[in-house]
């Protein structure tokens, strides 16, 4: 096996700083993750799937690094993001001492992705099937999903996964995907309207033989 030890790590005393982005999207009724394929030759994880990430450059903030990496590697801009957690296990990267600042990112299925200019092979993988990722990225998924499950119950964070207008049934399906369990339709409707997060657009949409459903938007 080739020597994967980073020679720089043998001469410096401090850790390198990186960012990783755990990005969720609901596609065709499934909760999915944005993953990129590791393609660096001096990496034991070459060929594995991983979150979009990389080292922070000396003249940028962590947030700016996230924006740069999402654009350059995945062809995505304007994605909602928030800082999630710092992963600092000593041996998390076999090439050297790297601390990763992880970000939770959310986008809806209509968000454009410029694959023609993306420098990394990417895929949207169903979260149930996303496993054996590079580094400690499986752990990152668990932490990100726990954060999303907690915040979706008391904030409007779900709006970043939804189109501009939607029915309450559409919104309930997203909640159920994230929480991993079914919800009573009447109780869900009552709870969402009581939180004062939604605005009735006064428009309706008809799906199949069902009666027209009201369209809502987040305030």
RODO-2510 file (C-alpha; in nm, 4 decimals, decimal comma):
residues 219
     n   res          X          Y          Z
     1     x     0,0000     0,0000     0,0000
     2     x     0,1235     0,3480    -0,0836
     3     x     0,2390     0,5708     0,1978
     4     x    -0,0597     0,7900     0,2836
     5     x     0,1052     0,9867     0,5619
     6     x     0,1077     1,3572     0,4866
     7     x     0,4763     1,4680     0,5058
     8     x     0,3670     1,8109     0,6208
     9     x     0,2059     1,6591     0,9297
    10     x     0,5470     1,5399     1,0439
    11     x     0,6918     1,8887     1,0532
    12     x     0,4058     2,1058     1,1877
    13     x     0,2702     2,1157     1,5411
    14     x    -0,0830     2,2338     1,4684
    15     x    -0,3927     2,0892     1,3049
    16     x    -0,5182     2,1921     0,9622
    17     x    -0,8744     2,3296     0,9496
    18     x    -1,1367     2,2069     0,7048
    19     x    -1,5109     2,2324     0,6437
    20     x    -1,7602     1,9635     0,5466
    21     x    -2,1184     2,0195     0,4315
    22     x    -2,3978     1,7764     0,5121
    23     x    -2,6566     1,8859     0,2569
    24     x    -3,0124     1,7473     0,2554
    25     x    -3,2775     1,7622    -0,0146
    26     x    -3,6141     1,5918    -0,0632
    27     x    -3,6269     1,4312    -0,4085
    28     x    -3,9141     1,2148    -0,5351
    29     x    -4,0485     1,1690    -0,1853
    30     x    -3,7161     1,0611    -0,0343
    31     x    -3,4721     1,2416     0,1960
    32     x    -3,1348     1,2482     0,0207
    33     x    -2,7761     1,3611     0,0818
    34     x    -2,5391     1,5413    -0,1519
    35     x    -2,2205     1,3354    -0,1821
    36     x    -1,9007     1,3758    -0,3817
    37     x    -1,6549     1,1051    -0,4821
    38     x    -1,3040     1,1217    -0,3317
    39     x    -1,0598     1,1330    -0,6239
    40     x    -0,7220     1,2265    -0,4736
    41     x    -0,4498     0,9691    -0,5412
    42     x    -0,2737     0,9875    -0,2025
    43     x    -0,5892     0,8998    -0,0104
    44     x    -0,6905     0,5580     0,1244
    45     x    -1,0508     0,6693     0,0730
    46     x    -1,0096     0,7253    -0,3010
    47     x    -1,3284     0,6109    -0,4734
    48     x    -1,5400     0,6488    -0,1576
    49     x    -1,8336     0,8869    -0,1306
    50     x    -1,8038     1,1782     0,1111
    51     x    -1,9651     1,5089     0,1978
    52     x    -1,8540     1,8107    -0,0008
    53     x    -1,5602     1,9617     0,1861
    54     x    -1,1990     2,0693     0,1916
    55     x    -0,9396     2,2832     0,3653
    56     x    -1,0142     2,6443     0,4543
    57     x    -0,7898     2,8818     0,2614
    58     x    -0,5885     3,1383     0,4552
    59     x    -0,7836     3,4407     0,3314
    60     x    -1,1397     3,3120     0,3819
    61     x    -1,3818     3,2398     0,6641
    62     x    -1,5345     2,8974     0,7208
    63     x    -1,8608     3,0197     0,5662
    64     x    -1,6800     3,1492     0,2588
    65     x    -1,5010     2,8173     0,2286
    66     x    -1,8332     2,6323     0,2297
    67     x    -1,9678     2,8566    -0,0468
    68     x    -1,6531     2,8083    -0,2556
    69     x    -1,6477     2,4316    -0,2188
    70     x    -2,0187     2,3890    -0,2942
    71     x    -1,9811     2,5997    -0,6078
    72     x    -1,6547     2,4487    -0,7331
    73     x    -1,7174     2,0861    -0,6425
    74     x    -2,0948     2,0530    -0,6736
    75     x    -2,2020     2,3473    -0,8906
    76     x    -2,4357     2,4872    -0,6239
    77     x    -2,4765     2,8424    -0,4945
    78     x    -2,7175     3,0154    -0,2568
    79     x    -2,7698     2,7109    -0,0361
    80     x    -2,9023     2,7607     0,3184
    81     x    -2,6396     2,6578     0,5738
    82     x    -2,5721     2,6764     0,9456
    83     x    -2,2748     2,5656     1,1513
    84     x    -2,3367     2,2213     1,2984
    85     x    -2,0473     2,0762     1,4993
    86     x    -1,6682     2,0509     1,5126
    87     x    -1,5229     1,7057     1,4523
    88     x    -1,1755     1,6853     1,6032
    89     x    -1,0888     1,3208     1,6624
    90     x    -0,7109     1,2938     1,6358
    91     x    -0,7045     1,0231     1,3690
    92     x    -1,0140     1,1180     1,1684
    93     x    -0,8044     1,1853     0,8552
    94     x    -0,5326     0,9276     0,7774
    95     x    -0,3278     1,1842     0,5849
    96     x    -0,2651     1,4125     0,8818
    97     x    -0,4142     1,6111     1,1686
    98     x    -0,7295     1,7780     1,0348
    99     x    -1,0131     1,9348     1,2329
   100     x    -1,3412     1,9667     1,0419
   101     x    -1,6074     2,2310     1,1033
   102     x    -1,9267     2,0698     0,9777
   103     x    -2,2231     2,2607     0,8336
   104     x    -2,5845     2,1552     0,7942
   105     x    -2,7204     2,2640     0,4561
   106     x    -3,0722     2,2413     0,3112
   107     x    -3,2134     2,3017    -0,0341
   108     x    -3,5346     2,2241    -0,2189
   109     x    -3,5585     2,0023    -0,5250
   110     x    -3,5928     2,2988    -0,7627
   111     x    -3,2556     2,4442    -0,6630
   112     x    -3,0264     2,4568    -0,9687
   113     x    -2,7060     2,2537    -0,9808
   114     x    -2,4516     2,3384    -1,2497
   115     x    -2,3062     1,9947    -1,3182
   116     x    -2,1238     2,1156    -1,6306
   117     x    -1,8845     2,3196    -1,4176
   118     x    -1,8691     2,0956    -1,1098
   119     x    -1,5194     1,9593    -1,0510
   120     x    -1,6307     1,6559    -0,8495
   121     x    -1,8532     1,3629    -0,9372
   122     x    -2,1619     1,4068    -0,7218
   123     x    -2,4758     1,2113    -0,6405
   124     x    -2,7893     1,2610    -0,4328
   125     x    -2,8059     0,9430    -0,2244
   126     x    -3,1066     0,8377    -0,0191
   127     x    -3,0144     0,8798     0,3452
   128     x    -3,1195     0,5230     0,4242
   129     x    -2,8600     0,3966     0,1770
   130     x    -2,5788     0,6404     0,2602
   131     x    -2,3285     0,4408     0,4627
   132     x    -1,9598     0,3519     0,4713
   133     x    -1,8700     0,7068     0,3736
   134     x    -1,5121     0,8356     0,3842
   135     x    -1,3479     0,9600     0,7061
   136     x    -1,6008     1,0085     0,9898
   137     x    -1,8760     1,1221     0,7557
   138     x    -2,1224     0,8543     0,8699
   139     x    -2,1077     1,0138     1,2142
   140     x    -2,1605     1,3567     1,0595
   141     x    -2,4842     1,2361     0,8982
   142     x    -2,6175     1,1190     1,2345
   143     x    -2,5360     1,4492     1,4048
   144     x    -2,6849     1,6527     1,1190
   145     x    -3,0064     1,4509     1,1126
   146     x    -3,0439     1,4840     1,4902
   147     x    -3,0061     1,8623     1,4606
   148     x    -3,2630     1,8747     1,1806
   149     x    -3,5088     1,6563     1,3713
   150     x    -3,4812     1,8802     1,6766
   151     x    -3,5121     2,2143     1,4960
   152     x    -3,7964     2,1136     1,2678
   153     x    -4,0257     2,0854     1,5697
   154     x    -3,9943     2,4460     1,6854
   155     x    -3,8573     2,6553     1,3962
   156     x    -3,9339     2,7192     1,0293
   157     x    -3,6183     2,5385     0,9107
   158     x    -3,8333     2,3087     0,6941
   159     x    -3,8952     2,5999     0,4560
   160     x    -3,5500     2,5453     0,3061
   161     x    -3,6604     2,2004     0,1881
   162     x    -3,9912     2,3156     0,0409
   163     x    -4,0912     2,4898    -0,2830
   164     x    -4,2295     2,8400    -0,2457
   165     x    -4,5885     2,7143    -0,2267
   166     x    -4,7082     2,3792    -0,0972
   167     x    -5,0027     2,1960     0,0563
   168     x    -5,0143     2,0896     0,4190
   169     x    -5,0023     1,7284     0,2993
   170     x    -4,6768     1,8043     0,1133
   171     x    -4,5312     1,9615     0,4258
   172     x    -4,6408     1,6712     0,6446
   173     x    -4,4623     1,4245     0,4149
   174     x    -4,1367     1,6162     0,4602
   175     x    -4,1781     1,6157     0,8382
   176     x    -4,2412     1,2414     0,8317
   177     x    -3,9322     1,1798     0,6181
   178     x    -3,7122     1,3725     0,8593
   179     x    -3,8622     1,2329     1,1790
   180     x    -3,8823     0,8797     1,0419
   181     x    -4,2393     0,8235     1,1584
   182     x    -4,5972     0,8862     1,0516
   183     x    -4,8025     1,1750     1,1884
   184     x    -5,1754     1,2179     1,2396
   185     x    -5,3053     1,4467     0,9662
   186     x    -5,5489     1,6391     1,1867
   187     x    -5,2998     1,6929     1,4682
   188     x    -5,0266     1,7977     1,2256
   189     x    -5,2514     2,0544     1,0608
   190     x    -5,3592     2,1935     1,3981
   191     x    -5,0009     2,2165     1,5223
   192     x    -4,8626     2,3872     1,2114
   193     x    -5,1368     2,6484     1,2019
   194     x    -5,0988     2,7174     1,5755
   195     x    -4,7256     2,7886     1,5358
   196     x    -4,8096     3,0878     1,3145
   197     x    -4,5334     2,9952     1,0679
   198     x    -4,7532     2,9582     0,7590
   199     x    -4,9536     3,1925     0,5393
   200     x    -5,2548     3,0825     0,3368
   201     x    -5,2037     3,2009    -0,0226
   202     x    -5,5798     3,1762    -0,0889
   203     x    -5,4967     2,9585    -0,3886
   204     x    -5,5643     2,5896    -0,4337
   205     x    -5,4283     2,2975    -0,6307
   206     x    -5,6104     1,9853    -0,7438
   207     x    -5,4316     1,6497    -0,7374
   208     x    -5,6064     1,3498    -0,8901
   209     x    -5,9625     1,2878    -0,7771
   210     x    -5,9163     1,4591    -0,4412
   211     x    -6,0809     1,7927    -0,3766
   212     x    -5,8627     2,1026    -0,4279
   213     x    -5,6112     2,1601    -0,1477
   214     x    -5,5093     2,5011    -0,0127
   215     x    -5,1620     2,6264    -0,0936
   216     x    -4,9474     2,7707     0,1829
   217     x    -4,6158     2,9504     0,2068
   218     x    -4,3862     3,0206     0,4993
   219     x    -4,4163     3,3700     0,6464
***
